[in-house]
């Protein structure tokens, strides 16, 4: 069970984790299911302002920064 208790840090951690999962899925499966109707990259730019514009570019950038296991 996940207990957030209105803790902004826990909420942001959960948001970022969910966005990273969705970005990886969309970047590696371009013809597959989209997890978000809008732009995942634009949402992630709130937390990573220097993120590239494309999904693949953003995924590769975050992979280099260590947010994904290689």
Predicted model as a PDB file, atoms N, CA, C, CB and O in Angstrom, pLDDT in the B-factor column:
MODEL        1                                                                  
ATOM      1  N   UNK A   1       0.836  -1.175   0.000  1.00 62.00           N  
ATOM      2  CA  UNK A   1       0.000   0.000   0.000  1.00 62.00           C  
ATOM      3  C   UNK A   1       0.889   1.249   0.000  1.00 62.00           C  
ATOM      4  CB  UNK A   1      -0.956  -0.008   1.217  1.00 62.00           C  
ATOM      5  O   UNK A   1       1.909   1.294   0.688  1.00 62.00           O  
ATOM      6  N   UNK A   2       0.502   2.231  -0.756  1.00 65.00           N  
ATOM      7  CA  UNK A   2       1.264   3.467  -0.886  1.00 65.00           C  
ATOM      8  C   UNK A   2       0.616   4.542  -0.035  1.00 65.00           C  
ATOM      9  CB  UNK A   2       1.353   3.916  -2.364  1.00 65.00           C  
ATOM     10  O   UNK A   2      -0.565   4.845  -0.206  1.00 65.00           O  
ATOM     11  N   UNK A   3       1.379   5.121   0.881  1.00 73.00           N  
ATOM     12  CA  UNK A   3       0.862   6.193   1.733  1.00 73.00           C  
ATOM     13  C   UNK A   3       1.559   7.495   1.366  1.00 73.00           C  
ATOM     14  CB  UNK A   3       1.067   5.864   3.242  1.00 73.00           C  
ATOM     15  O   UNK A   3       2.760   7.647   1.585  1.00 73.00           O  
ATOM     16  N   UNK A   4       0.804   8.426   0.811  1.00 72.00           N  
ATOM     17  CA  UNK A   4       1.364   9.709   0.393  1.00 72.00           C  
ATOM     18  C   UNK A   4       1.163  10.760   1.486  1.00 72.00           C  
ATOM     19  CB  UNK A   4       0.717  10.178  -0.930  1.00 72.00           C  
ATOM     20  O   UNK A   4       2.055  11.569   1.740  1.00 72.00           O  
ATOM     21  N   UNK A   5      -0.002  10.750   2.131  1.00 79.00           N  
ATOM     22  CA  UNK A   5      -0.323  11.662   3.241  1.00 79.00           C  
ATOM     23  C   UNK A   5      -0.099  13.136   2.893  1.00 79.00           C  
ATOM     24  CB  UNK A   5       0.512  11.305   4.455  1.00 79.00           C  
ATOM     25  O   UNK A   5       0.388  13.907   3.719  1.00 79.00           O  
ATOM     26  N   UNK A   6      -0.455  13.517   1.676  1.00 81.00           N  
ATOM     27  CA  UNK A   6      -0.331  14.901   1.202  1.00 81.00           C  
ATOM     28  C   UNK A   6       1.082  15.466   1.330  1.00 81.00           C  
ATOM     29  CB  UNK A   6      -1.284  15.781   1.963  1.00 81.00           C  
ATOM     30  O   UNK A   6       1.257  16.668   1.531  1.00 81.00           O  
ATOM     31  N   UNK A   7       2.075  14.610   1.216  1.00 83.00           N  
ATOM     32  CA  UNK A   7       3.472  15.032   1.246  1.00 83.00           C  
ATOM     33  C   UNK A   7       3.887  15.407  -0.178  1.00 83.00           C  
ATOM     34  CB  UNK A   7       4.397  13.903   1.830  1.00 83.00           C  
ATOM     35  O   UNK A   7       3.960  14.534  -1.043  1.00 83.00           O  
ATOM     36  N   UNK A   8       4.161  16.695  -0.438  1.00 85.00           N  
ATOM     37  CA  UNK A   8       4.494  17.127  -1.806  1.00 85.00           C  
ATOM     38  C   UNK A   8       5.696  16.405  -2.408  1.00 85.00           C  
ATOM     39  CB  UNK A   8       4.760  18.605  -1.815  1.00 85.00           C  
ATOM     40  O   UNK A   8       5.725  16.154  -3.613  1.00 85.00           O  
ATOM     41  N   UNK A   9       6.680  16.071  -1.588  1.00 86.00           N  
ATOM     42  CA  UNK A   9       7.865  15.383  -2.104  1.00 86.00           C  
ATOM     43  C   UNK A   9       7.512  13.976  -2.579  1.00 86.00           C  
ATOM     44  CB  UNK A   9       8.962  15.319  -1.027  1.00 86.00           C  
ATOM     45  O   UNK A   9       7.984  13.543  -3.631  1.00 86.00           O  
ATOM     46  N   UNK A  10       6.696  13.264  -1.824  1.00 84.00           N  
ATOM     47  CA  UNK A  10       6.274  11.924  -2.223  1.00 84.00           C  
ATOM     48  C   UNK A  10       5.397  11.973  -3.464  1.00 84.00           C  
ATOM     49  CB  UNK A  10       5.528  11.239  -1.081  1.00 84.00           C  
ATOM     50  O   UNK A  10       5.488  11.105  -4.333  1.00 84.00           O  
ATOM     51  N   UNK A  11       4.550  12.989  -3.545  1.00 85.00           N  
ATOM     52  CA  UNK A  11       3.674  13.144  -4.714  1.00 85.00           C  
ATOM     53  C   UNK A  11       4.510  13.407  -5.963  1.00 85.00           C  
ATOM     54  CB  UNK A  11       2.659  14.298  -4.493  1.00 85.00           C  
ATOM     55  O   UNK A  11       4.257  12.813  -7.011  1.00 85.00           O  
ATOM     56  N   UNK A  12       5.510  14.295  -5.861  1.00 88.00           N  
ATOM     57  CA  UNK A  12       6.380  14.586  -7.010  1.00 88.00           C  
ATOM     58  C   UNK A  12       7.187  13.357  -7.419  1.00 88.00           C  
ATOM     59  CB  UNK A  12       7.330  15.748  -6.681  1.00 88.00           C  
ATOM     60  O   UNK A  12       7.377  13.104  -8.609  1.00 88.00           O  
ATOM     61  N   UNK A  13       7.657  12.598  -6.441  1.00 88.00           N  
ATOM     62  CA  UNK A  13       8.408  11.375  -6.745  1.00 88.00           C  
ATOM     63  C   UNK A  13       7.529  10.388  -7.502  1.00 88.00           C  
ATOM     64  CB  UNK A  13       8.944  10.726  -5.450  1.00 88.00           C  
ATOM     65  O   UNK A  13       7.981   9.758  -8.457  1.00 88.00           O  
ATOM     66  N   UNK A  14       6.287  10.254  -7.083  1.00 89.00           N  
ATOM     67  CA  UNK A  14       5.353   9.367  -7.761  1.00 89.00           C  
ATOM     68  C   UNK A  14       5.056   9.859  -9.179  1.00 89.00           C  
ATOM     69  CB  UNK A  14       4.056   9.251  -6.957  1.00 89.00           C  
ATOM     70  O   UNK A  14       5.008   9.060 -10.115  1.00 89.00           O  
ATOM     71  N   UNK A  15       4.857  11.165  -9.339  1.00 90.00           N  
ATOM     72  CA  UNK A  15       4.599  11.745 -10.668  1.00 90.00           C  
ATOM     73  C   UNK A  15       5.769  11.496 -11.616  1.00 90.00           C  
ATOM     74  CB  UNK A  15       4.331  13.257 -10.552  1.00 90.00           C  
ATOM     75  O   UNK A  15       5.581  11.057 -12.750  1.00 90.00           O  
ATOM     76  N   UNK A  16       6.977  11.782 -11.138  1.00 93.00           N  
ATOM     77  CA  UNK A  16       8.164  11.617 -11.981  1.00 93.00           C  
ATOM     78  C   UNK A  16       8.344  10.155 -12.354  1.00 93.00           C  
ATOM     79  CB  UNK A  16       9.423  12.144 -11.264  1.00 93.00           C  
ATOM     80  O   UNK A  16       8.640   9.848 -13.508  1.00 93.00           O  
ATOM     81  N   UNK A  17       8.173   9.257 -11.412  1.00 93.00           N  
ATOM     82  CA  UNK A  17       8.304   7.826 -11.697  1.00 93.00           C  
ATOM     83  C   UNK A  17       7.315   7.363 -12.747  1.00 93.00           C  
ATOM     84  CB  UNK A  17       8.114   7.019 -10.430  1.00 93.00           C  
ATOM     85  O   UNK A  17       7.666   6.600 -13.647  1.00 93.00           O  
ATOM     86  N   UNK A  18       6.080   7.824 -12.632  1.00 91.00           N  
ATOM     87  CA  UNK A  18       5.047   7.457 -13.608  1.00 91.00           C  
ATOM     88  C   UNK A  18       5.376   8.018 -14.980  1.00 91.00           C  
ATOM     89  CB  UNK A  18       3.670   7.957 -13.154  1.00 91.00           C  
ATOM     90  O   UNK A  18       5.222   7.325 -15.986  1.00 91.00           O  
ATOM     91  N   UNK A  19       5.826   9.266 -15.034  1.00 92.00           N  
ATOM     92  CA  UNK A  19       6.183   9.880 -16.315  1.00 92.00           C  
ATOM     93  C   UNK A  19       7.378   9.183 -16.962  1.00 92.00           C  
ATOM     94  CB  UNK A  19       6.492  11.363 -16.119  1.00 92.00           C  
ATOM     95  O   UNK A  19       7.422   9.035 -18.183  1.00 92.00           O  
ATOM     96  N   UNK A  20       8.337   8.759 -16.157  1.00 94.00           N  
ATOM     97  CA  UNK A  20       9.503   8.055 -16.701  1.00 94.00           C  
ATOM     98  C   UNK A  20       9.106   6.705 -17.293  1.00 94.00           C  
ATOM     99  CB  UNK A  20      10.565   7.857 -15.611  1.00 94.00           C  
ATOM    100  O   UNK A  20       9.627   6.307 -18.335  1.00 94.00           O  
ATOM    101  N   UNK A  21       8.191   6.003 -16.639  1.00 92.00           N  
ATOM    102  CA  UNK A  21       7.703   4.725 -17.170  1.00 92.00           C  
ATOM    103  C   UNK A  21       6.988   4.943 -18.499  1.00 92.00           C  
ATOM    104  CB  UNK A  21       6.754   4.036 -16.158  1.00 92.00           C  
ATOM    105  O   UNK A  21       7.211   4.208 -19.461  1.00 92.00           O  
ATOM    106  N   UNK A  22       6.127   5.959 -18.548  1.00 90.00           N  
ATOM    107  CA  UNK A  22       5.378   6.243 -19.776  1.00 90.00           C  
ATOM    108  C   UNK A  22       6.312   6.681 -20.903  1.00 90.00           C  
ATOM    109  CB  UNK A  22       4.321   7.327 -19.518  1.00 90.00           C  
ATOM    110  O   UNK A  22       6.130   6.264 -22.047  1.00 90.00           O  
ATOM    111  N   UNK A  23       7.307   7.514 -20.598  1.00 92.00           N  
ATOM    112  CA  UNK A  23       8.258   7.963 -21.630  1.00 92.00           C  
ATOM    113  C   UNK A  23       9.024   6.781 -22.201  1.00 92.00           C  
ATOM    114  CB  UNK A  23       9.244   9.001 -21.051  1.00 92.00           C  
ATOM    115  O   UNK A  23       9.172   6.674 -23.418  1.00 92.00           O  
ATOM    116  N   UNK A  24       9.508   5.902 -21.354  1.00 92.00           N  
ATOM    117  CA  UNK A  24      10.263   4.748 -21.833  1.00 92.00           C  
ATOM    118  C   UNK A  24       9.404   3.884 -22.748  1.00 92.00           C  
ATOM    119  CB  UNK A  24      10.781   3.917 -20.653  1.00 92.00           C  
ATOM    120  O   UNK A  24       9.859   3.443 -23.804  1.00 92.00           O  
ATOM    121  N   UNK A  25       8.172   3.648 -22.343  1.00 89.00           N  
ATOM    122  CA  UNK A  25       7.277   2.820 -23.148  1.00 89.00           C  
ATOM    123  C   UNK A  25       6.988   3.466 -24.498  1.00 89.00           C  
ATOM    124  CB  UNK A  25       5.970   2.570 -22.400  1.00 89.00           C  
ATOM    125  O   UNK A  25       7.023   2.791 -25.527  1.00 89.00           O  
ATOM    126  N   UNK A  26       6.707   4.754 -24.504  1.00 88.00           N  
ATOM    127  CA  UNK A  26       6.393   5.443 -25.763  1.00 88.00           C  
ATOM    128  C   UNK A  26       7.619   5.616 -26.642  1.00 88.00           C  
ATOM    129  CB  UNK A  26       5.778   6.800 -25.479  1.00 88.00           C  
ATOM    130  O   UNK A  26       7.505   5.558 -27.866  1.00 88.00           O  
ATOM    131  N   UNK A  27       8.783   5.826 -26.054  1.00 89.00           N  
ATOM    132  CA  UNK A  27      10.000   6.029 -26.851  1.00 89.00           C  
ATOM    133  C   UNK A  27      10.459   4.734 -27.505  1.00 89.00           C  
ATOM    134  CB  UNK A  27      11.121   6.593 -25.977  1.00 89.00           C  
ATOM    135  O   UNK A  27      10.951   4.752 -28.633  1.00 89.00           O  
ATOM    136  N   UNK A  28      10.304   3.616 -26.814  1.00 89.00           N  
ATOM    137  CA  UNK A  28      10.779   2.342 -27.348  1.00 89.00           C  
ATOM    138  C   UNK A  28       9.741   1.640 -28.215  1.00 89.00           C  
ATOM    139  CB  UNK A  28      11.184   1.434 -26.218  1.00 89.00           C  
ATOM    140  O   UNK A  28      10.095   0.739 -28.975  1.00 89.00           O  
ATOM    141  N   UNK A  29       8.478   2.025 -28.125  1.00 86.00           N  
ATOM    142  CA  UNK A  29       7.400   1.419 -28.913  1.00 86.00           C  
ATOM    143  C   UNK A  29       6.591   2.524 -29.596  1.00 86.00           C  
ATOM    144  CB  UNK A  29       6.477   0.536 -28.010  1.00 86.00           C  
ATOM    145  O   UNK A  29       5.479   2.825 -29.162  1.00 86.00           O  
ATOM    146  N   UNK A  30       7.127   3.130 -30.653  1.00 73.00           N  
ATOM    147  CA  UNK A  30       6.458   4.284 -31.266  1.00 73.00           C  
ATOM    148  C   UNK A  30       5.081   3.956 -31.854  1.00 73.00           C  
ATOM    149  CB  UNK A  30       7.335   4.854 -32.350  1.00 73.00           C  
ATOM    150  O   UNK A  30       4.237   4.846 -31.952  1.00 73.00           O  
ATOM    151  N   UNK A  31       4.840   2.726 -32.241  1.00 78.00           N  
ATOM    152  CA  UNK A  31       3.539   2.367 -32.799  1.00 78.00           C  
ATOM    153  C   UNK A  31       2.619   1.742 -31.762  1.00 78.00           C  
ATOM    154  CB  UNK A  31       3.719   1.415 -33.958  1.00 78.00           C  
ATOM    155  O   UNK A  31       1.519   1.291 -32.083  1.00 78.00           O  
ATOM    156  N   UNK A  32       3.069   1.720 -30.538  1.00 69.00           N  
ATOM    157  CA  UNK A  32       2.295   1.083 -29.477  1.00 69.00           C  
ATOM    158  C   UNK A  32       1.329   2.038 -28.812  1.00 69.00           C  
ATOM    159  CB  UNK A  32       3.215   0.503 -28.444  1.00 69.00           C  
ATOM    160  O   UNK A  32       0.975   3.082 -29.361  1.00 69.00           O  
ATOM    161  N   UNK A  33       0.919   1.665 -27.639  1.00 72.00           N  
ATOM    162  CA  UNK A  33      -0.061   2.401 -26.867  1.00 72.00           C  
ATOM    163  C   UNK A  33       0.542   3.679 -26.301  1.00 72.00           C  
ATOM    164  CB  UNK A  33      -0.611   1.533 -25.748  1.00 72.00           C  
ATOM    165  O   UNK A  33       1.640   3.668 -25.745  1.00 72.00           O  
ATOM    166  N   UNK A  34      -0.193   4.786 -26.450  1.00 75.00           N  
ATOM    167  CA  UNK A  34       0.216   6.040 -25.818  1.00 75.00           C  
ATOM    168  C   UNK A  34      -0.395   6.076 -24.433  1.00 75.00           C  
ATOM    169  CB  UNK A  34      -0.220   7.288 -26.662  1.00 75.00           C  
ATOM    170  O   UNK A  34      -1.573   5.762 -24.260  1.00 75.00           O  
ATOM    171  N   UNK A  35       0.395   6.454 -23.448  1.00 72.00           N  
ATOM    172  CA  UNK A  35      -0.069   6.452 -22.071  1.00 72.00           C  
ATOM    173  C   UNK A  35      -0.639   7.788 -21.646  1.00 72.00           C  
ATOM    174  CB  UNK A  35       1.048   6.071 -21.155  1.00 72.00           C  
ATOM    175  O   UNK A  35      -1.351   7.872 -20.645  1.00 72.00           O  
ATOM    176  N   UNK A  36      -0.336   8.823 -22.390  1.00 71.00           N  
ATOM    177  CA  UNK A  36      -0.780  10.152 -22.010  1.00 71.00           C  
ATOM    178  C   UNK A  36      -1.237  10.879 -23.257  1.00 71.00           C  
ATOM    179  CB  UNK A  36       0.342  10.938 -21.286  1.00 71.00           C  
ATOM    180  O   UNK A  36      -0.586  10.810 -24.300  1.00 71.00           O  
ATOM    181  N   UNK A  37      -2.339  11.563 -23.150  1.00 78.00           N  
ATOM    182  CA  UNK A  37      -2.911  12.238 -24.314  1.00 78.00           C  
ATOM    183  C   UNK A  37      -2.077  13.437 -24.747  1.00 78.00           C  
ATOM    184  CB  UNK A  37      -4.329  12.683 -24.013  1.00 78.00           C  
ATOM    185  O   UNK A  37      -1.994  13.737 -25.939  1.00 78.00           O  
ATOM    186  N   UNK A  38      -1.464  14.119 -23.797  1.00 80.00           N  
ATOM    187  CA  UNK A  38      -0.641  15.280 -24.103  1.00 80.00           C  
ATOM    188  C   UNK A  38       0.795  14.888 -24.389  1.00 80.00           C  
ATOM    189  CB  UNK A  38      -0.686  16.270 -22.963  1.00 80.00           C  
ATOM    190  O   UNK A  38       1.072  13.789 -24.869  1.00 80.00           O  
ATOM    191  N   UNK A  39       1.694  15.794 -24.090  1.00 87.00           N  
ATOM    192  CA  UNK A  39       3.115  15.552 -24.351  1.00 87.00           C  
ATOM    193  C   UNK A  39       3.835  15.168 -23.060  1.00 87.00           C  
ATOM    194  CB  UNK A  39       3.772  16.801 -24.981  1.00 87.00           C  
ATOM    195  O   UNK A  39       3.929  15.962 -22.124  1.00 87.00           O  
ATOM    196  N   UNK A  40       4.333  13.955 -23.029  1.00 89.00           N  
ATOM    197  CA  UNK A  40       5.103  13.481 -21.875  1.00 89.00           C  
ATOM    198  C   UNK A  40       6.352  14.343 -21.703  1.00 89.00           C  
ATOM    199  CB  UNK A  40       5.492  11.983 -22.044  1.00 89.00           C  
ATOM    200  O   UNK A  40       6.739  14.669 -20.581  1.00 89.00           O  
ATOM    201  N   UNK A  41       6.975  14.708 -22.814  1.00 92.00           N  
ATOM    202  CA  UNK A  41       8.217  15.481 -22.760  1.00 92.00           C  
ATOM    203  C   UNK A  41       7.951  16.850 -22.116  1.00 92.00           C  
ATOM    204  CB  UNK A  41       8.818  15.654 -24.187  1.00 92.00           C  
ATOM    205  O   UNK A  41       8.752  17.315 -21.305  1.00 92.00           O  
ATOM    206  N   UNK A  42       6.841  17.491 -22.470  1.00 92.00           N  
ATOM    207  CA  UNK A  42       6.530  18.794 -21.876  1.00 92.00           C  
ATOM    208  C   UNK A  42       6.296  18.682 -20.372  1.00 92.00           C  
ATOM    209  CB  UNK A  42       5.300  19.403 -22.550  1.00 92.00           C  
ATOM    210  O   UNK A  42       6.700  19.569 -19.621  1.00 92.00           O  
ATOM    211  N   UNK A  43       5.662  17.625 -19.929  1.00 92.00           N  
ATOM    212  CA  UNK A  43       5.468  17.438 -18.490  1.00 92.00           C  
ATOM    213  C   UNK A  43       6.798  17.190 -17.777  1.00 92.00           C  
ATOM    214  CB  UNK A  43       4.508  16.270 -18.231  1.00 92.00           C  
ATOM    215  O   UNK A  43       7.025  17.704 -16.681  1.00 92.00           O  
ATOM    216  N   UNK A  44       7.672  16.404 -18.399  1.00 94.00           N  
ATOM    217  CA  UNK A  44       8.974  16.123 -17.786  1.00 94.00           C  
ATOM    218  C   UNK A  44       9.870  17.364 -17.762  1.00 94.00           C  
ATOM    219  CB  UNK A  44       9.678  14.990 -18.538  1.00 94.00           C  
ATOM    220  O   UNK A  44      10.772  17.460 -16.930  1.00 94.00           O  
ATOM    221  N   UNK A  45       9.628  18.311 -18.668  1.00 95.00           N  
ATOM    222  CA  UNK A  45      10.438  19.538 -18.688  1.00 95.00           C  
ATOM    223  C   UNK A  45      10.221  20.375 -17.434  1.00 95.00           C  
ATOM    224  CB  UNK A  45      10.109  20.372 -19.929  1.00 95.00           C  
ATOM    225  O   UNK A  45      11.046  21.233 -17.119  1.00 95.00           O  
ATOM    226  N   UNK A  46       9.138  20.143 -16.720  1.00 93.00           N  
ATOM    227  CA  UNK A  46       8.940  20.825 -15.432  1.00 93.00           C  
ATOM    228  C   UNK A  46      10.036  20.421 -14.444  1.00 93.00           C  
ATOM    229  CB  UNK A  46       7.538  20.494 -14.844  1.00 93.00           C  
ATOM    230  O   UNK A  46      10.473  21.225 -13.621  1.00 93.00           O  
ATOM    231  N   UNK A  47      10.466  19.183 -14.536  1.00 94.00           N  
ATOM    232  CA  UNK A  47      11.460  18.650 -13.616  1.00 94.00           C  
ATOM    233  C   UNK A  47      12.868  18.627 -14.222  1.00 94.00           C  
ATOM    234  CB  UNK A  47      11.064  17.254 -13.188  1.00 94.00           C  
ATOM    235  O   UNK A  47      13.860  18.676 -13.495  1.00 94.00           O  
ATOM    236  N   UNK A  48      12.949  18.553 -15.548  1.00 95.00           N  
ATOM    237  CA  UNK A  48      14.223  18.520 -16.275  1.00 95.00           C  
ATOM    238  C   UNK A  48      14.168  19.561 -17.394  1.00 95.00           C  
ATOM    239  CB  UNK A  48      14.514  17.083 -16.856  1.00 95.00           C  
ATOM    240  O   UNK A  48      13.858  19.207 -18.531  1.00 95.00           O  
ATOM    241  N   UNK A  49      14.458  20.834 -17.110  1.00 95.00           N  
ATOM    242  CA  UNK A  49      14.288  21.907 -18.109  1.00 95.00           C  
ATOM    243  C   UNK A  49      15.151  21.753 -19.361  1.00 95.00           C  
ATOM    244  CB  UNK A  49      14.598  23.227 -17.475  1.00 95.00           C  
ATOM    245  O   UNK A  49      14.784  22.263 -20.419  1.00 95.00           O  
ATOM    246  N   UNK A  50      16.283  21.064 -19.266  1.00 95.00           N  
ATOM    247  CA  UNK A  50      17.201  20.936 -20.409  1.00 95.00           C  
ATOM    248  C   UNK A  50      16.892  19.722 -21.279  1.00 95.00           C  
ATOM    249  CB  UNK A  50      18.633  20.847 -19.915  1.00 95.00           C  
ATOM    250  O   UNK A  50      17.705  19.350 -22.124  1.00 95.00           O  
ATOM    251  N   UNK A  51      15.743  19.108 -21.088  1.00 95.00           N  
ATOM    252  CA  UNK A  51      15.357  17.897 -21.810  1.00 95.00           C  
ATOM    253  C   UNK A  51      15.167  18.163 -23.307  1.00 95.00           C  
ATOM    254  CB  UNK A  51      14.072  17.324 -21.216  1.00 95.00           C  
ATOM    255  O   UNK A  51      14.571  19.178 -23.668  1.00 95.00           O  
ATOM    256  N   UNK A  52      15.654  17.286 -24.186  1.00 95.00           N  
ATOM    257  CA  UNK A  52      15.418  17.431 -25.628  1.00 95.00           C  
ATOM    258  C   UNK A  52      13.924  17.362 -25.972  1.00 95.00           C  
ATOM    259  CB  UNK A  52      16.180  16.342 -26.396  1.00 95.00           C  
ATOM    260  O   UNK A  52      13.116  16.923 -25.154  1.00 95.00           O  
ATOM    261  N   UNK A  53      13.565  17.795 -27.180  1.00 92.00           N  
ATOM    262  CA  UNK A  53      12.164  17.902 -27.578  1.00 92.00           C  
ATOM    263  C   UNK A  53      11.497  16.575 -27.920  1.00 92.00           C  
ATOM    264  CB  UNK A  53      12.058  18.806 -28.744  1.00 92.00           C  
ATOM    265  O   UNK A  53      10.298  16.417 -27.691  1.00 92.00           O  
ATOM    266  N   UNK A  54      12.238  15.631 -28.457  1.00 91.00           N  
ATOM    267  CA  UNK A  54      11.622  14.388 -28.917  1.00 91.00           C  
ATOM    268  C   UNK A  54      11.629  13.328 -27.813  1.00 91.00           C  
ATOM    269  CB  UNK A  54      12.353  13.860 -30.160  1.00 91.00           C  
ATOM    270  O   UNK A  54      12.429  13.394 -26.880  1.00 91.00           O  
ATOM    271  N   UNK A  55      10.734  12.361 -27.933  1.00 90.00           N  
ATOM    272  CA  UNK A  55      10.648  11.289 -26.937  1.00 90.00           C  
ATOM    273  C   UNK A  55      11.925  10.457 -26.910  1.00 90.00           C  
ATOM    274  CB  UNK A  55       9.442  10.386 -27.225  1.00 90.00           C  
ATOM    275  O   UNK A  55      12.457  10.146 -25.844  1.00 90.00           O  
ATOM    276  N   UNK A  56      12.408  10.103 -28.097  1.00 92.00           N  
ATOM    277  CA  UNK A  56      13.638   9.301 -28.151  1.00 92.00           C  
ATOM    278  C   UNK A  56      14.826  10.073 -27.613  1.00 92.00           C  
ATOM    279  CB  UNK A  56      13.920   8.852 -29.581  1.00 92.00           C  
ATOM    280  O   UNK A  56      15.654   9.526 -26.884  1.00 92.00           O  
ATOM    281  N   UNK A  57      14.910  11.350 -27.975  1.00 95.00           N  
ATOM    282  CA  UNK A  57      16.001  12.186 -27.472  1.00 95.00           C  
ATOM    283  C   UNK A  57      15.927  12.347 -25.967  1.00 95.00           C  
ATOM    284  CB  UNK A  57      15.975  13.553 -28.139  1.00 95.00           C  
ATOM    285  O   UNK A  57      16.949  12.287 -25.284  1.00 95.00           O  
ATOM    286  N   UNK A  58      14.728  12.550 -25.443  1.00 96.00           N  
ATOM    287  CA  UNK A  58      14.542  12.689 -24.000  1.00 96.00           C  
ATOM    288  C   UNK A  58      14.897  11.390 -23.290  1.00 96.00           C  
ATOM    289  CB  UNK A  58      13.095  13.095 -23.677  1.00 96.00           C  
ATOM    290  O   UNK A  58      15.530  11.407 -22.235  1.00 96.00           O  
ATOM    291  N   UNK A  59      14.488  10.259 -23.873  1.00 95.00           N  
ATOM    292  CA  UNK A  59      14.802   8.963 -23.261  1.00 95.00           C  
ATOM    293  C   UNK A  59      16.308   8.733 -23.224  1.00 95.00           C  
ATOM    294  CB  UNK A  59      14.113   7.821 -24.029  1.00 95.00           C  
ATOM    295  O   UNK A  59      16.847   8.307 -22.202  1.00 95.00           O  
ATOM    296  N   UNK A  60      16.989   9.015 -24.335  1.00 95.00           N  
ATOM    297  CA  UNK A  60      18.446   8.825 -24.387  1.00 95.00           C  
ATOM    298  C   UNK A  60      19.151   9.747 -23.395  1.00 95.00           C  
ATOM    299  CB  UNK A  60      18.975   9.081 -25.813  1.00 95.00           C  
ATOM    300  O   UNK A  60      20.116   9.343 -22.747  1.00 95.00           O  
ATOM    301  N   UNK A  61      18.674  10.977 -23.278  1.00 96.00           N  
ATOM    302  CA  UNK A  61      19.259  11.937 -22.343  1.00 96.00           C  
ATOM    303  C   UNK A  61      19.125  11.435 -20.902  1.00 96.00           C  
ATOM    304  CB  UNK A  61      18.585  13.318 -22.494  1.00 96.00           C  
ATOM    305  O   UNK A  61      20.093  11.448 -20.141  1.00 96.00           O  
ATOM    306  N   UNK A  62      17.915  10.993 -20.534  1.00 96.00           N  
ATOM    307  CA  UNK A  62      17.680  10.515 -19.170  1.00 96.00           C  
ATOM    308  C   UNK A  62      18.394   9.189 -18.904  1.00 96.00           C  
ATOM    309  CB  UNK A  62      16.180  10.356 -18.920  1.00 96.00           C  
ATOM    310  O   UNK A  62      18.767   8.897 -17.768  1.00 96.00           O  
ATOM    311  N   UNK A  63      18.581   8.398 -19.946  1.00 96.00           N  
ATOM    312  CA  UNK A  63      19.344   7.154 -19.817  1.00 96.00           C  
ATOM    313  C   UNK A  63      20.798   7.472 -19.470  1.00 96.00           C  
ATOM    314  CB  UNK A  63      19.267   6.321 -21.127  1.00 96.00           C  
ATOM    315  O   UNK A  63      21.388   6.828 -18.603  1.00 96.00           O  
ATOM    316  N   UNK A  64      21.376   8.474 -20.153  1.00 95.00           N  
ATOM    317  CA  UNK A  64      22.755   8.883 -19.869  1.00 95.00           C  
ATOM    318  C   UNK A  64      22.885   9.460 -18.458  1.00 95.00           C  
ATOM    319  CB  UNK A  64      23.225   9.917 -20.903  1.00 95.00           C  
ATOM    320  O   UNK A  64      23.909   9.276 -17.799  1.00 95.00           O  
ATOM    321  N   UNK A  65      21.840  10.158 -18.000  1.00 94.00           N  
ATOM    322  CA  UNK A  65      21.879  10.778 -16.665  1.00 94.00           C  
ATOM    323  C   UNK A  65      21.646   9.760 -15.551  1.00 94.00           C  
ATOM    324  CB  UNK A  65      20.831  11.888 -16.571  1.00 94.00           C  
ATOM    325  O   UNK A  65      21.800  10.092 -14.376  1.00 94.00           O  
ATOM    326  N   UNK A  66      21.276   8.521 -15.900  1.00 94.00           N  
ATOM    327  CA  UNK A  66      21.132   7.478 -14.895  1.00 94.00           C  
ATOM    328  C   UNK A  66      19.744   7.277 -14.335  1.00 94.00           C  
ATOM    329  CB  UNK A  66      22.024   7.761 -13.801  1.00 94.00           C  
ATOM    330  O   UNK A  66      19.581   6.617 -13.309  1.00 94.00           O  
ATOM    331  N   UNK A  67      18.737   7.835 -14.991  1.00 93.00           N  
ATOM    332  CA  UNK A  67      17.362   7.656 -14.515  1.00 93.00           C  
ATOM    333  C   UNK A  67      16.766   6.315 -14.934  1.00 93.00           C  
ATOM    334  CB  UNK A  67      16.488   8.781 -15.029  1.00 93.00           C  
ATOM    335  O   UNK A  67      15.750   5.884 -14.389  1.00 93.00           O  
ATOM    336  N   UNK A  68      17.401   5.660 -15.902  1.00 92.00           N  
ATOM    337  CA  UNK A  68      16.976   4.333 -16.358  1.00 92.00           C  
ATOM    338  C   UNK A  68      18.156   3.383 -16.200  1.00 92.00           C  
ATOM    339  CB  UNK A  68      16.472   4.368 -17.850  1.00 92.00           C  
ATOM    340  O   UNK A  68      19.306   3.774 -16.399  1.00 92.00           O  
ATOM    341  N   UNK A  69      17.871   2.137 -15.841  1.00 85.00           N  
ATOM    342  CA  UNK A  69      18.912   1.119 -15.769  1.00 85.00           C  
ATOM    343  C   UNK A  69      19.275   0.686 -17.196  1.00 85.00           C  
ATOM    344  CB  UNK A  69      18.442  -0.105 -14.910  1.00 85.00           C  
ATOM    345  O   UNK A  69      18.401   0.548 -18.052  1.00 85.00           O  
ATOM    346  N   UNK A  70      20.547   0.478 -17.435  1.00 74.00           N  
ATOM    347  CA  UNK A  70      20.977   0.116 -18.786  1.00 74.00           C  
ATOM    348  C   UNK A  70      21.019  -1.367 -18.972  1.00 74.00           C  
ATOM    349  CB  UNK A  70      22.327   0.699 -19.090  1.00 74.00           C  
ATOM    350  O   UNK A  70      21.361  -1.844 -20.054  1.00 74.00           O  
TER     351      UNK A  70                                                      
ENDMDL                                                                          
END                                                                             
